[in-house]
Amino acid sequence: MKILKEKLFQVITYAAALFTIASLLGIIAGIFGRGLPFFGKVSLPEFLFTNSWYPTHAEQSFGAWALIAGSLAVTLGALAIAIPLGLGSAIFIAEIASSRLREIAKPVIELLAGIPSVVYGLFGMAFLAPLVRQWFDLDSGLNLFTASVILGVMIVPIVSSLSEDALSAVPHNIREASLALGATRAETIFKAVVPAAKSGIIGSVLLGFGRAIGETMVVLMVSGGAARIPGSIFDSVRPLTSTIAAEMGETVMCDLHFQSLFALAILLFAITFVTNLLSEAAFGKRRHG
Amino acid sequence: MKKVILTTILLTLLALPALAKGNRLTCSGSTTVLPIAQATAEAFMNANPELDISIRGGGSGVGIAALMNGTVDIACSSRTMKAKEITQAKSKGLNPTPYAIALDGIAIVINSANPVKNLTLKQIRDIYTGKIKNWSEIGGNKAPIVVISRDVASGTFEVFNEKALAGAKVVSTAQLLASNNAIATTVGNTPGAIGYIGLGYLTSSIKSVSVEGISPNSASVKDGSYPLARKLFMYTNGKAAGAANRYIAFIQSAAGQKIVQEQGFITLN
């Protein structure tokens, strides 16, 4: 009886794991099945490197370069905000804060991760964007800068909590050795502890990158949505995700425009897949090395 | 005991669709039509408690595709079916039938602090294609125009594209927002902005301009003098029958059209 129960338990967990993998494969097959036929009609270089996205115009054109540039610009902008904030709070929590303060600060920062992205979007659109417009005397507050700030705050918990794990995992004798050699606390943190946790920190940044480039709601609401290469941080941009979200609902199923949106999805999938592989490698290195 | 409860729940879940099928009506489609569909469905279900109408958004394209796949009974659409969709339906042996349920005007909106009162269709076209860049060129203050458009797949864009742009390409610096509400909010807090939204979404922080001297209101939309107007539709496979027929007839009736008006749209006649 006991053996039977044990076996049953194993089968159930095995089935759960199998189901997860099967749904991943199903999603991949679905996206590629609908997106790949697109490249039979529009060449890959034209799709990737030309800059004119008019999918419903009488003379359709599918140049996604401005959308790719939009995604990268918003994501890099978000990282420029999230890395200093996230890494700073991780160092504070892991190295400087007293244990009581740590108990409070860590969950509070992680609370940021629990706010739904549509709430961030609303906040950005109704509150931050008008302020940004006034502060910098702009024509419009819906732009790369505003989107980067909101998205940056959104991914702070990812960078901070994973970096903090990495910092906390650095063995105590490294700190003690450094202090014993006469290094100050700041020198110990930046020359001994942070380098030792390097791969974990890089991994956290890559995960933050993956999260930011895939985020849809915030950029749809706050980035403005002009399909062009941004010339300044106050230009509005249209990332890949918001293009898919905005155009999927009303398009004719299975026509070229529909397929082009799945082609964008393949592109996004490829970007996040590579990022996840890289961060997996970074974390893996830490575990083994 | 636990097992009994679990089995009961599972069985109920399994049996639910079978029980409900007879008096169940499902609609999906255009987000513009959504408020009309929801409000009329509520009123119609109050009068006919045995009926269960479920309404979902998703967009006109999604609704029409769902109708052709047989997953819904009614597709809501803010545009007529496109040639490609009709071909798809024909190839499946289906014959989707449109029922007009309301009229909608598309208002050109600007910030309420903007003194401009009237625009010609040519001026609107020049603004959206990037030829006119400053409000001073068309009698306004010296301030750059912030052009705001809808996502190119929306029904609202389609009508605007056909009637105001005449197929010209929207300038790539134009901002793109995904809903009527988003445009209303943004125009409301951006002094130099211009956008276009369904008449039902006008708020106090924005104002509509007249087009070719005709202001958008129910009279000018009904008699066809206001140039940026459209019909809203519900599609059924073949002629509407049974509950679907009764529901659509209700929307077209005086009581239904009163709800249409309450939702900020314009009645059929």
Chai-1 contact restraints between the chains, C-beta under 6 A:
chainA,res_idxA,chainB,res_idxB,connection_type,confidence,min_distance_angstrom,max_distance_angstrom,comment,restraint_id
A,Y54,B,K169,contact,1.0,0.0,6.0,A-B,restraint_1
A,T56,B,V152,contact,1.0,0.0,6.0,A-B,restraint_2
A,H57,B,K169,contact,1.0,0.0,6.0,A-B,restraint_3
A,A58,B,G167,contact,1.0,0.0,6.0,A-B,restraint_4
A,P130,B,N189,contact,1.0,0.0,6.0,A-B,restraint_5
A,D139,B,P144,contact,1.0,0.0,6.0,A-B,restraint_6
A,D139,B,V146,contact,1.0,0.0,6.0,A-B,restraint_7
A,D139,B,G192,contact,1.0,0.0,6.0,A-B,restraint_8
A,S140,B,V146,contact,1.0,0.0,6.0,A-B,restraint_9
A,S140,B,T190,contact,1.0,0.0,6.0,A-B,restraint_10
A,L220,B,A178,contact,1.0,0.0,6.0,A-B,restraint_11
A,G224,B,Q175,contact,1.0,0.0,6.0,A-B,restraint_12
A,G225,B,Q175,contact,1.0,0.0,6.0,A-B,restraint_13
A,G225,B,L176,contact,1.0,0.0,6.0,A-B,restraint_14
A,A226,B,T173,contact,1.0,0.0,6.0,A-B,restraint_15
A,A226,B,A174,contact,1.0,0.0,6.0,A-B,restraint_16
A,A226,B,Q175,contact,1.0,0.0,6.0,A-B,restraint_17
A,A227,B,S172,contact,1.0,0.0,6.0,A-B,restraint_18
A,R228,B,S172,contact,1.0,0.0,6.0,A-B,restraint_19
A,R228,B,T173,contact,1.0,0.0,6.0,A-B,restraint_20
A,S236,B,Q175,contact,1.0,0.0,6.0,A-B,restraint_21
A,A246,B,D151,contact,1.0,0.0,6.0,A-B,restraint_22
A,A246,B,A178,contact,1.0,0.0,6.0,A-B,restraint_23
A,E247,B,D151,contact,1.0,0.0,6.0,A-B,restraint_24
A,E247,B,A153,contact,1.0,0.0,6.0,A-B,restraint_25
A,G249,B,G58,contact,1.0,0.0,6.0,A-B,restraint_26
A,G249,B,G59,contact,1.0,0.0,6.0,A-B,restraint_27
A,G249,B,V62,contact,1.0,0.0,6.0,A-B,restraint_28
A,E250,B,G59,contact,1.0,0.0,6.0,A-B,restraint_29
A,E250,B,S60,contact,1.0,0.0,6.0,A-B,restraint_30
A,E250,B,G61,contact,1.0,0.0,6.0,A-B,restraint_31
A,E250,B,A153,contact,1.0,0.0,6.0,A-B,restraint_32
A,E250,B,S154,contact,1.0,0.0,6.0,A-B,restraint_33
A,T251,B,G61,contact,1.0,0.0,6.0,A-B,restraint_34
A,T251,B,A153,contact,1.0,0.0,6.0,A-B,restraint_35
A,V252,B,G61,contact,1.0,0.0,6.0,A-B,restraint_36
A,V252,B,K82,contact,1.0,0.0,6.0,A-B,restraint_37
A,V252,B,K84,contact,1.0,0.0,6.0,A-B,restraint_38
A,V252,B,E85,contact,1.0,0.0,6.0,A-B,restraint_39
A,M253,B,A65,contact,1.0,0.0,6.0,A-B,restraint_40
A,D255,B,K84,contact,1.0,0.0,6.0,A-B,restraint_41
